[in-house]
Amino acid sequence: MSEPNVALVTGANKGIGYEIAAGLGARGFRVGVAARDDARLQEAVKTLVEKGVDAFGVLLDVASDTSVAEAAAQLSRLDVLVNNAGITGGMPQHPTGVGLDTIREVVETNVLGVIRVTNAMLPLLRRSESPRIVNMSSSVGSLTRQSAGDQGPISAAYAPSKSFLNAITVQYAKELRDTPILINAACPGYCATDLNGHRGHRTAEQGAAIAIHLATLPDGGPTGAFYDDEGVVPW
């Protein structure tokens, strides 16, 4: 009997990340629940296991080189990586008033964290037959939509970090286009999570659906694109 495929989901102790882990687990994946808060991490793993998911905890701070390296060393196999961990940096974020430290902190997690984790996990993903990477973005990261009108609040840290993430996703796709690795950005929609004080109109489970879809794309599927439930989102 073959071993199950293994997925790692960052920021998976709650919200959309938790639902991504649950959804992949329901599809037969062994799921690494990655988060930096050990107590909440272990509670999420316990809940998932009680629901029948083959889940295990991975203590991981995406902003720490040491933490990411230690997390990668724990794994012997990886087929799917979902870069879900992210922060807003708090509001308001008017460009004339936001502190540079806030911008640095948001980019460190939302962009550099994705690069740090992805590069650490790539050796494992390269050994997979059908490796997939999903970067959790946002509609506010679409420069097309931002330019066309009111797409979320004025945000000089969070929204640009997601635009940056989208651009990085494209560059990875270009570099990896001659490999089996498919990498795409996902927009979960405006979900009710801790990130926005639960003001969203969609559930975390609904937001997780597009990530699960992209994580389970067939071989030869799309790469280097930005998707929500309705299809391709303009960059």
Long-range contacts (C-beta under 8 A, 24 or more apart in sequence): 3-30, 3-77, 4-28, 4-29, 4-30, 4-54, 5-29, 5-30, 5-79, 5-80, 5-128, 5-130, 6-30, 6-31, 6-32, 6-75, 6-77, 6-78, 6-79, 6-80, 7-31, 7-32, 7-78, 7-79, 7-80, 7-81, 7-82, 7-215, 8-32, 8-34, 8-58, 8-75, 8-78, 8-80, 8-81, 8-82, 8-121, 9-33, 9-34, 9-82, 9-84, 10-34, 10-35, 10-60, 10-62, 10-82, 10-83, 10-84, 10-85, 10-113, 10-117, 11-35, 11-62, 11-84, 11-85, 11-86, 12-44, 12-82, 12-84, 13-37, 13-40, 13-41, 13-43, 13-44, 14-40, 14-44, 14-193, 14-194, 15-191, 15-193, 15-194, 15-195, 15-204, 16-84, 16-136, 16-188, 16-191, 16-193, 16-204, 16-207, 16-208, 16-211, 17-82, 17-84, 17-85, 17-136, 18-44, 18-48, 18-204, 19-204, 19-205, 19-207, 19-208, 20-82, 20-84, 20-208, 20-211, 20-212, 20-215, 21-48, 21-53, 21-55, 22-48, 22-51, 22-53, 22-205, 22-208, 23-205, 23-208, 23-209, 23-212, 24-80, 24-82, 24-212, 24-215, 24-216, 25-51, 25-52, 25-53, 25-54, 25-55, 26-53, 27-212, 27-216, 29-54, 29-79, 29-80, 30-54, 30-55, 30-56, 31-55, 31-56, 32-56, 32-57, 32-58, 32-75, 33-57, 33-58, 34-58, 34-59, 34-60, 34-71, 34-85, 35-59, 35-60, 35-85, 36-60, 36-61, 36-62, 36-67, 60-117, 62-109, 62-113, 62-114, 62-116, 62-117, 63-108, 63-109, 63-112, 63-113, 63-116, 65-116, 68-116, 68-117, 68-120, 69-120, 71-117, 71-120, 72-120, 72-121, 72-123, 72-124, 75-121, 75-124, 76-124, 77-124, 77-127, 77-128, 78-121, 78-124, 78-125, 78-128, 78-131, 79-125, 79-128, 79-129, 79-130, 79-131, 79-132, 80-131, 80-132, 80-133, 80-134, 80-215, 80-216, 81-117, 81-118, 81-121, 81-125, 81-131, 81-132, 81-133, 81-134, 82-133, 82-134, 82-136, 82-211, 82-215, 83-113, 83-114, 83-117, 83-118, 83-133, 83-134, 83-135, 83-136, 84-136, 84-211, 85-109, 85-113, 86-110, 86-136, 86-161, 86-195, 87-158, 87-195, 88-155, 88-157, 88-158, 88-195, 88-196, 89-157, 89-158, 91-153, 91-155, 92-153, 92-154, 93-153, 93-154, 93-155, 93-156, 93-157, 93-158, 94-154, 94-156, 95-154, 95-156, 98-156, 98-157, 102-157, 103-156, 103-157, 103-160, 105-157, 106-157, 106-158, 106-161, 107-157, 107-161, 107-164, 110-158, 110-161, 110-162, 110-164, 110-165, 111-161, 111-164, 111-165, 111-168, 114-165, 114-168, 115-168, 118-172, 125-181, 126-179, 126-181, 128-180, 129-180, 130-180, 130-219, 131-179, 131-180, 131-181, 131-182, 132-181, 132-182, 132-183, 132-214, 132-215, 132-216, 132-217, 133-172, 133-181, 133-182, 133-183, 133-184, 134-183, 134-184, 134-185, 134-186, 134-211, 134-214, 134-215, 135-165, 135-166, 135-168, 135-169, 135-183, 135-184, 135-185, 135-186, 136-185, 136-186, 136-188, 136-211, 137-162, 137-165, 137-166, 137-169, 137-185, 137-186, 137-187, 137-226, 138-162, 138-187, 138-188, 139-187, 139-189, 139-190, 139-228, 139-233, 141-165, 141-166, 141-185, 141-187, 142-166, 142-187, 142-226, 142-233, 142-234, 142-235, 143-235, 144-234, 144-235, 145-233, 145-234, 166-226, 166-235, 169-224, 169-226, 170-224, 170-235, 172-224, 173-223, 173-224, 173-225, 174-224, 176-223, 177-223, 177-224, 180-219, 181-223, 182-214, 182-217, 182-221, 182-222, 182-223, 183-223, 183-224, 184-214, 184-217, 184-222, 184-223, 184-224, 184-225, 184-226, 184-227, 185-225, 185-226, 185-227, 186-210, 186-211, 186-214, 186-226, 186-227, 186-228, 187-226, 187-227, 187-228, 187-233, 188-228, 189-228, 189-229
